[in-house]
Amino acid sequence: MKKLMHEIKEELLTVLKGKTLDVLVPPILFAILSGRLDLIYTVAIAFLASFFFTVYRIIKGANFFYALGGMGGVAIATALALISANASSYFIPDIIGSTVLIITTIVSIILKRPIAAWVSHIVRGWEKAWFFRDDVRPAYSEVSIFWGVMLTIRLALEIVLYLRGNAQTLAWANVVLGVPATVIVLVITYIYGIWRLHTMKGPGVEEFRRGDKPPYKGQTRGF
């Protein structure tokens, strides 16, 4: 159990890579200040927080366009809230993004190219051909279904809160359903994924690279 927890910790660090504050701080500030300050001051402070994180990332050598991506999203959210004079509009980009991601997830599963496999391929650099083997792919398809269900629940909750115009509750829901929920989903994904790969008796990545023949030892670390 201790070994598994250590593996999970390392896997989370691999995926999150220390960028959680960039995502957490602006919506937390928005949630705290919403209703306490005028809308223009609330969104301005949230935007400035994102701006400072962007500058910090660039100074630290992060990719320029990647670093600007997060601030761009906050800028659009800020503009929508100010134009509509409605604090809840700050979360429209997040609602749209969740919708697009759900559709992408469904399409990827139908095409037998599950989004979970693509994410793992991008993060780890493992060969795409391994992910799409018949004795490997189903594990990533099932995880993708789980992701899709969780995203749908999150989207439904956000839409309900948005329609009610409860900006502060929507802000806190966005925070809780953001990084904290993602961490929980990733932990479940890792535990289930490793177990599922083992039950399918397919090759591990290294066995696939060597061209080993069955019976395989299977994937014992990483998903």
Secondary structure by P-SEA (a helix, b strand, c coil): caaaaaaaaaaaaaaccccccccccaaaaaaaacccccaaaaaaaaaaaaaaaaaaaaaacccccccaaaaaaaaaaaaaaaaaccccccaaaaaaaaaaaaaaaaaaaaacccaaaaaaaaacccccccccccccaaaaaaaaaaaaaaaaaaaaaaaaaaaacaaaaaaaaaaaacaaaaaaaaaaaaaaaaaaaaaaccccaaaaaaccccccccccccc
